[in-house]
Amino acid sequence: MVVAVRDVHYAVDGRPIFSGVDLRARRGRITAIMGPSGTGKTTLLKLITAQIQADRGQVLVFGKDLGQMSQSEIYGVRGRM
């Protein structure tokens, strides 16, 4: 598993963007994130690259929880993406 998003909740100014999102992207497979404008595609990618932090839940990349990583570890993970 390259990316696992587990029960992620994220809000901006009290407005929920995600409420309990789950996603799995496996190594060697193509995963598409599709939807109309304003549905959170870019926000999801920002969560996966640790540009923003989830309010609740876990974002795991290469088996490691981004919420528990130091900034230098996050840079290392981004380099592998």
ZAVO-279479 format. One record per residue (C-alpha): chain; residue in three letters; residue number from 1; x, y, z. Coordinates in nm, 4 decimals. Layout:
N
r mol->A; type->ALA; seq->NUM; c1->X; c2->Y; c3->Z
...
END
This chain:
81
r mol->A; type->MET; seq->1; c1->0.0000; c2->0.0000; c3->0.0000
r mol->A; type->VAL; seq->2; c1->0.1471; c2->0.3345; c3->-0.1015
r mol->A; type->VAL; seq->3; c1->-0.1286; c2->0.5604; c3->0.0365
r mol->A; type->ALA; seq->4; c1->-0.3983; c2->0.4842; c3->0.2923
r mol->A; type->VAL; seq->5; c1->-0.6387; c2->0.7528; c3->0.4097
r mol->A; type->ARG; seq->6; c1->-0.8384; c2->0.6304; c3->0.7091
r mol->A; type->ASP; seq->7; c1->-1.1477; c2->0.8030; c3->0.8479
r mol->A; type->VAL; seq->8; c1->-1.0122; c2->1.1498; c3->0.7651
r mol->A; type->HIS; seq->9; c1->-1.2050; c2->1.4577; c3->0.8718
r mol->A; type->TYR; seq->10; c1->-1.1045; c2->1.8040; c3->0.7546
r mol->A; type->ALA; seq->11; c1->-1.2827; c2->2.1396; c3->0.7819
r mol->A; type->VAL; seq->12; c1->-1.2034; c2->2.4977; c3->0.6804
r mol->A; type->ASP; seq->13; c1->-1.3468; c2->2.7743; c3->0.8991
r mol->A; type->GLY; seq->14; c1->-1.5909; c2->2.5241; c3->1.0496
r mol->A; type->ARG; seq->15; c1->-1.7145; c2->2.4095; c3->0.7066
r mol->A; type->PRO; seq->16; c1->-1.6589; c2->2.0354; c3->0.6633
r mol->A; type->ILE; seq->17; c1->-1.4681; c2->1.9398; c3->0.3502
r mol->A; type->PHE; seq->18; c1->-1.4207; c2->1.5709; c3->0.4388
r mol->A; type->SER; seq->19; c1->-1.6088; c2->1.3663; c3->0.6928
r mol->A; type->GLY; seq->20; c1->-1.4785; c2->1.0122; c3->0.7294
r mol->A; type->VAL; seq->21; c1->-1.2953; c2->0.9748; c3->0.3969
r mol->A; type->ASP; seq->22; c1->-1.1223; c2->0.6434; c3->0.3239
r mol->A; type->LEU; seq->23; c1->-0.8915; c2->0.5812; c3->0.0284
r mol->A; type->ARG; seq->24; c1->-0.6336; c2->0.3196; c3->-0.0655
r mol->A; type->ALA; seq->25; c1->-0.3837; c2->0.3510; c3->-0.3476
r mol->A; type->ARG; seq->26; c1->-0.1699; c2->0.0477; c3->-0.4186
r mol->A; type->ARG; seq->27; c1->0.1782; c2->0.0312; c3->-0.5646
r mol->A; type->GLY; seq->28; c1->0.1790; c2->-0.0404; c3->-0.9367
r mol->A; type->ARG; seq->29; c1->-0.1822; c2->0.0642; c3->-0.9884
r mol->A; type->ILE; seq->30; c1->-0.3251; c2->0.3859; c3->-1.1290
r mol->A; type->THR; seq->31; c1->-0.5672; c2->0.5599; c3->-0.8954
r mol->A; type->ALA; seq->32; c1->-0.7769; c2->0.8467; c3->-1.0316
r mol->A; type->ILE; seq->33; c1->-0.9314; c2->1.1157; c3->-0.8151
r mol->A; type->MET; seq->34; c1->-1.2242; c2->1.2560; c3->-1.0095
r mol->A; type->GLY; seq->35; c1->-1.5166; c2->1.4842; c3->-0.9429
r mol->A; type->PRO; seq->36; c1->-1.6677; c2->1.8229; c3->-1.0177
r mol->A; type->SER; seq->37; c1->-1.5027; c2->2.1492; c3->-0.9234
r mol->A; type->GLY; seq->38; c1->-1.5069; c2->2.2200; c3->-0.5521
r mol->A; type->THR; seq->39; c1->-1.5399; c2->1.8614; c3->-0.4297
r mol->A; type->GLY; seq->40; c1->-1.2000; c2->1.8434; c3->-0.2570
r mol->A; type->LYS; seq->41; c1->-0.9672; c2->1.6748; c3->-0.5072
r mol->A; type->THR; seq->42; c1->-0.6823; c2->1.9208; c3->-0.4517
r mol->A; type->THR; seq->43; c1->-0.7470; c2->1.9243; c3->-0.0772
r mol->A; type->LEU; seq->44; c1->-0.7124; c2->1.5452; c3->-0.0693
r mol->A; type->LEU; seq->45; c1->-0.3807; c2->1.5647; c3->-0.2544
r mol->A; type->LYS; seq->46; c1->-0.2607; c2->1.8317; c3->-0.0095
r mol->A; type->LEU; seq->47; c1->-0.3465; c2->1.5975; c3->0.2793
r mol->A; type->ILE; seq->48; c1->-0.1581; c2->1.3115; c3->0.1119
r mol->A; type->THR; seq->49; c1->0.1516; c2->1.5305; c3->0.0643
r mol->A; type->ALA; seq->50; c1->0.1252; c2->1.6786; c3->0.4181
r mol->A; type->GLN; seq->51; c1->0.0833; c2->2.0339; c3->0.2929
r mol->A; type->ILE; seq->52; c1->-0.2152; c2->2.0471; c3->0.5309
r mol->A; type->GLN; seq->53; c1->-0.3047; c2->1.8278; c3->0.8312
r mol->A; type->ALA; seq->54; c1->-0.6257; c2->1.6336; c3->0.8868
r mol->A; type->ASP; seq->55; c1->-0.8392; c2->1.7355; c3->1.1837
r mol->A; type->ARG; seq->56; c1->-0.8994; c2->1.3687; c3->1.2602
r mol->A; type->GLY; seq->57; c1->-0.8021; c2->1.0320; c3->1.1131
r mol->A; type->GLN; seq->58; c1->-0.4820; c2->0.9024; c3->0.9577
r mol->A; type->VAL; seq->59; c1->-0.2956; c2->0.9604; c3->0.6343
r mol->A; type->LEU; seq->60; c1->-0.0384; c2->0.6869; c3->0.5791
r mol->A; type->VAL; seq->61; c1->0.2169; c2->0.7040; c3->0.2996
r mol->A; type->PHE; seq->62; c1->0.4535; c2->0.4098; c3->0.2475
r mol->A; type->GLY; seq->63; c1->0.3158; c2->0.2711; c3->0.5754
r mol->A; type->LYS; seq->64; c1->0.4069; c2->0.5772; c3->0.7834
r mol->A; type->ASP; seq->65; c1->0.1613; c2->0.8173; c3->0.9475
r mol->A; type->LEU; seq->66; c1->0.2229; c2->1.1684; c3->0.8124
r mol->A; type->GLY; seq->67; c1->0.0782; c2->1.3206; c3->1.1295
r mol->A; type->GLN; seq->68; c1->0.3592; c2->1.1644; c3->1.3349
r mol->A; type->MET; seq->69; c1->0.6490; c2->1.2666; c3->1.1075
r mol->A; type->SER; seq->70; c1->0.8986; c2->1.5473; c3->1.1423
r mol->A; type->GLN; seq->71; c1->0.9313; c2->1.8013; c3->0.8629
r mol->A; type->SER; seq->72; c1->1.2524; c2->1.6379; c3->0.7367
r mol->A; type->GLU; seq->73; c1->1.0827; c2->1.2957; c3->0.7263
r mol->A; type->ILE; seq->74; c1->0.7936; c2->1.4473; c3->0.5297
r mol->A; type->TYR; seq->75; c1->1.0408; c2->1.5912; c3->0.2772
r mol->A; type->GLY; seq->76; c1->1.1906; c2->1.2427; c3->0.2383
r mol->A; type->VAL; seq->77; c1->0.8495; c2->1.0884; c3->0.1735
r mol->A; type->ARG; seq->78; c1->0.7659; c2->1.3589; c3->-0.0792
r mol->A; type->GLY; seq->79; c1->1.0898; c2->1.2786; c3->-0.2622
r mol->A; type->ARG; seq->80; c1->0.9742; c2->0.9180; c3->-0.3030
r mol->A; type->MET; seq->81; c1->0.6357; c2->1.0178; c3->-0.4489
END
